[in-house]
Amino acid sequence: MSDHDLVGTAVALRWQADYCRSKGSPIAATVCDAVADDLEANGPTEALLPARVRTGDWVGLRVMGLVHRMAITRRAPGVAINAPTLGGTSPFAAPDPTSAVAAFRDAVVTAVVSDPAAMAAALAAIPQTNEVGRSRALRIALSGCVSPVRLIELGASAGLNLRCDRLPGDADLEVGPLPEIVERLGCDLAPVDPTSADGRLWLSGFVWLDDVDRFAALGEAMRVATDVPATMVAADVVEFLNTIEVATGLTTVVWHSAVWPYLDAPTRNAVTARLAAIGSGATPDAPLWHVSWEPGPDGPEQFELVVERWDGGSEPRREVLVVGNSHGHELRAVASGRPWAS
């Protein structure tokens, strides 16, 4: 399926469930399955969810985010007691797992239909996972740069990955020390403040309910954000890029991760054209790097770290460095040696 395909909502939820299950998160998968089952049975969720959705809108993430936020705030206690991220016990580990899983599924559906306004808001808002595991991919790219960096992120959510140099990396895949980051600037249609209670709740909800490690990593990244400032701008990506130019003595790095599926074709084309325009003004003393962690040609289950570099040539140099899953784990090198190093 392409990002722009329209599919039945239950189909989209099943895809998300299968993906979560394949990554070792059966509780997150059950959230999506419970809602899909209710939809197919013409249950109460049918009145709250559209019949069809765009694949790239990730309706499963929107539903899971709402359910997790309701559990975090204890508005869904039947979910919270089964959420390992909140200290709960997995229903699959209960003495009677069949009964426990059935009760959990009922709690999920109850949560979804308990607040129609919250469900509508969750469907309308673009998911902002701000997955900090993706900082591993960004660090790999930056480790090949020796000059100071202006780090610019498109669709940055809360800008947590703008602090990648303060977050864990992958020493086996980084090719050198990270450069100094002298500017951290991001844009988002609705920037999230990771130092606020509302912002922390919003981001936390998008972690899968049984992914304790990711939940802890997000918490640490939000703590780092209180110590390392970054500037966030409320803007469309194209509008924002129109304000960006290269800078002498610095490498301008424009970075984005898991943003491409949310952009329609005209916006993608406009981003690509604007990057080429910025790159046309690049020189060896003022290079432009475009770094992306987005789904590769094999589909949404495999992401690619791609680096395009402009430094005065007629065309950018392009390298696919590593591949892995969307969260920035299971990374493996594609490029050999140091083809992207300055």
C-alpha positions in Angstrom: 0.0 0.0 0.0 1.2 3.5 -0.7 0.9 6.4 1.7 -2.0 7.9 -0.2 -4.2 4.7 -0.6 -7.6 4.9 1.0 -8.4 1.7 2.9 -11.1 0.6 5.3 -10.3 1.8 8.9 -10.4 -1.8 10.2 -7.8 -2.8 7.6 -5.5 0.1 8.7 -5.9 -0.9 12.3 -5.1 -4.6 11.4 -1.9 -3.5 9.7 -0.9 -1.5 12.7 -1.7 -4.5 15.0 0.3 -6.9 12.9 3.3 -4.5 12.9 3.2 -4.0 16.7 2.9 -7.7 17.2 5.9 -8.4 14.9 7.9 -6.0 17.0 7.1 -7.8 20.3 4.3 -5.5 21.5 1.2 -7.8 21.8 -0.7 -5.3 24.1 -0.4 -2.5 21.6 -1.5 -4.9 18.9 -4.5 -5.8 21.0 -5.6 -2.2 21.2 -5.9 -2.0 17.4 -7.4 -5.4 17.1 -10.1 -4.7 19.7 -11.2 -1.5 17.9 -11.0 -3.2 14.5 -13.2 -6.1 15.8 -15.7 -3.7 17.2 -15.8 -1.8 13.9 -16.4 -4.9 11.9 -19.2 -5.9 14.3 -20.9 -2.6 13.8 -20.2 -1.8 17.5 -20.2 1.6 19.2 -16.8 2.7 17.7 -18.4 2.7 14.3 -20.1 6.0 15.1 -16.8 7.6 16.0 -14.4 6.4 13.3 -14.5 7.1 9.6 -15.2 4.2 7.3 -12.0 4.7 5.3 -8.7 6.4 6.0 -5.6 7.3 4.2 -2.8 4.8 4.8 -0.2 7.4 5.6 -2.4 9.0 8.3 -1.6 6.0 10.6 -5.0 5.8 12.3 -3.7 3.0 14.5 -1.2 5.4 16.1 -4.0 7.9 16.7 -6.2 5.4 18.4 -3.3 3.9 20.4 -2.2 7.4 21.5 -5.7 8.3 22.8 -6.0 5.0 24.7 -2.5 5.3 26.3 -3.2 9.0 27.3 -6.4 8.0 28.9 -4.6 5.2 30.8 -1.8 7.6 31.9 -4.4 10.0 33.3 -6.3 7.1 34.8 -9.4 7.9 32.8 -9.1 4.3 31.6 -8.2 2.3 34.7 -9.0 -1.0 33.0 -6.3 -0.2 30.5 -3.8 1.3 33.0 -3.7 -1.9 35.1 -2.6 -3.8 32.0 -0.1 -1.3 30.7 3.6 -2.2 31.5 4.6 1.4 30.7 2.6 2.4 33.8 3.7 -0.4 36.0 0.7 -2.6 35.0 0.8 -6.3 34.3 0.3 -7.6 30.8 -3.0 -9.4 30.4 -1.0 -12.1 28.5 0.9 -12.8 31.7 -2.2 -13.2 33.9 -3.1 -16.5 35.5 -6.1 -16.7 33.2 -4.8 -14.8 30.1 -7.9 -15.6 28.0 -10.2 -13.8 30.5 -7.6 -11.0 31.1 -7.2 -10.3 27.4 -10.9 -10.2 26.9 -11.3 -7.8 29.8 -8.5 -5.6 28.4 -10.2 -5.5 25.0 -13.4 -4.5 26.6 -11.6 -1.7 28.5 -10.0 -0.4 25.3 -13.4 -0.1 23.5 -14.9 1.5 26.6 -12.1 4.0 26.6 -12.5 4.9 22.9 -16.2 5.5 23.1 -16.3 7.2 26.5 -15.2 10.6 25.2 -16.3 11.2 21.6 -14.7 14.7 21.6 -11.4 13.2 22.6 -11.6 10.6 19.9 -12.4 13.2 17.3 -9.5 15.4 18.4 -7.2 12.3 18.3 -8.2 11.6 14.7 -7.8 15.2 13.7 -4.3 15.7 15.1 -1.3 14.4 13.3 0.6 11.9 15.5 3.7 13.3 17.0 5.6 10.4 18.3 8.9 12.3 18.3 10.5 8.9 18.6 13.9 9.5 20.2 15.3 6.2 18.9 15.6 7.9 15.5 18.3 10.1 17.0 20.6 7.1 16.5 20.2 7.4 12.8 20.8 11.1 12.8 23.9 10.7 14.9 25.3 8.2 12.4 24.9 10.8 9.6 26.3 13.6 11.7 29.3 11.5 12.8 30.7 11.9 9.2 30.7 15.7 9.5 33.7 17.6 10.9 32.5 21.2 10.7 30.1 22.8 13.2 26.5 22.1 12.3 23.3 24.1 12.1 20.7 21.3 12.8 17.3 22.0 11.2 14.4 19.6 11.5 11.2 19.4 9.5 8.1 18.2 11.3 10.1 18.3 14.5 7.1 17.8 16.9 8.8 18.7 20.2 12.3 18.9 18.8 13.7 16.1 21.0 15.9 14.8 18.2 17.4 18.2 17.8 19.2 17.2 21.0 20.6 14.0 19.4 24.1 14.7 20.6 22.8 14.3 24.2 20.9 11.1 23.4 22.2 7.5 23.0 23.8 6.5 19.8 25.2 3.4 18.1 28.9 3.4 18.6 29.4 0.5 16.1 27.9 2.5 13.2 29.1 6.0 14.0 32.3 6.8 12.1 33.7 9.6 14.2 32.9 12.1 17.0 29.8 14.2 16.6 30.4 17.8 15.4 29.5 20.8 17.5 25.9 21.7 17.1 25.7 25.5 17.1 22.1 25.9 16.3 19.0 23.7 16.9 15.9 24.9 14.9 12.8 23.0 14.0 9.3 23.5 12.6 6.0 21.8 13.1 2.4 22.7 12.4 1.7 22.4 16.1 5.0 22.4 18.1 4.9 20.5 21.4 6.5 21.9 24.5 8.3 18.9 26.1 8.8 20.8 29.3 5.1 21.2 29.9 2.8 18.6 31.5 0.4 18.7 28.5 3.3 18.3 26.1 4.8 15.4 28.0 1.4 13.6 28.2 0.9 14.1 24.4 4.3 12.6 23.6 4.0 9.8 26.1 0.7 8.6 24.7 2.3 7.7 21.4 4.6 5.1 23.0 3.2 1.6 22.7 1.7 0.5 26.0 4.1 -2.4 26.4 7.3 -0.7 25.2 8.8 0.1 28.6 12.3 0.8 27.2 11.0 3.4 24.7 8.8 5.0 27.4 11.9 5.4 29.6 14.0 6.7 26.7 11.3 9.3 26.0 11.3 10.4 29.6 15.0 10.9 29.6 14.9 12.8 26.3 12.3 15.1 27.8 14.5 15.7 30.8 17.4 16.5 28.4 15.1 19.0 26.7 14.9 21.1 29.9 18.7 21.5 29.8 19.4 21.9 26.1 17.4 24.6 24.4 16.1 24.4 20.9 14.0 26.8 18.9 10.7 25.6 17.5 8.6 27.5 14.9 5.0 26.9 14.1 5.0 26.6 10.3 4.4 24.5 7.3 7.5 22.7 6.1 7.7 24.5 2.8 7.0 27.9 4.3 9.7 27.2 6.9 12.3 26.0 4.3 11.8 29.2 2.3 13.6 31.0 5.3 16.6 28.7 5.2 19.9 29.4 3.4 23.4 28.0 3.8 25.9 29.7 6.1 29.6 30.1 5.6 31.7 28.1 8.0 28.9 25.8 9.0 27.3 22.7 7.6 23.5 23.2 7.3 21.9 19.9 8.0 18.1 19.7 7.2 16.7 16.5 8.8 13.4 14.8 9.0 12.1 11.4 10.2 8.8 9.7 9.6 7.4 12.9 8.2 7.2 12.0 4.5 4.1 9.7 4.8 2.1 12.7 6.1 2.9 15.0 3.2 0.9 15.0 0.0 2.7 14.7 -3.3 2.7 18.5 -4.1 4.2 19.2 -0.7 6.9 16.5 -1.1 7.8 17.9 -4.5 8.0 21.5 -3.1 10.3 20.3 -0.3 12.5 18.5 -2.7 12.6 21.6 -5.1 13.4 24.0 -2.2 16.2 21.8 -0.9 17.7 21.7 -4.4 17.4 25.5 -4.6 19.2 25.9 -1.2 21.8 23.4 -2.3 22.5 25.4 -5.5 24.0 28.1 -3.3 26.1 25.6 -1.3 29.9 25.7 -1.5 32.7 23.7 0.2 32.7 26.3 3.0 28.9 26.4 3.3 27.6 22.9 2.5 24.0 21.6 2.7 23.2 18.1 4.0 19.8 16.7 3.6 19.4 13.8 6.1 16.2 11.7 6.2 15.0 8.6 8.1 11.9 7.6 6.0 10.3 4.5 4.6 12.4 2.9 1.9 11.2 1.3 -1.4 10.5 -2.0 0.4 7.6 -0.4 2.3 6.8 1.1 5.7 8.4 -1.7 7.7 12.0 -0.7 6.6 13.3 2.8 7.0 16.4 4.1 5.2 19.0 6.7 6.4 19.7 8.8 3.3 22.2 11.6 3.2 22.3 14.0 0.2 25.2 16.5 0.2 25.6 19.7 -1.8 28.9 21.5 -1.6 29.3 23.3 -4.9 28.8 20.5 -7.4 26.0 20.5 -10.0 24.2 17.5 -8.3 24.1 16.3 -4.7 26.0 13.2 -3.6 23.6 10.7 -2.3 24.3 7.7 0.0 22.0 5.2 1.8 23.9 4.6 5.0 21.8 2.3 7.2 18.4 0.6 7.3 16.3 -0.4 10.3 12.8 -0.2 11.7 10.8 3.0 12.1 11.8 3.5 15.7 15.5 3.6 14.9 16.3 0.1 16.1 17.6 -3.0 14.4 20.1 -0.8 12.4 22.4 -2.3 9.9 24.9 -0.6 7.6 24.4 -0.4 3.9 27.3 1.8 3.0 30.9 0.6 3.6 33.8 2.6 4.8 33.2 6.4 5.3 31.6 7.5 2.0 29.6 10.3 3.7 32.5 11.8 5.8 33.5 15.4 5.1 
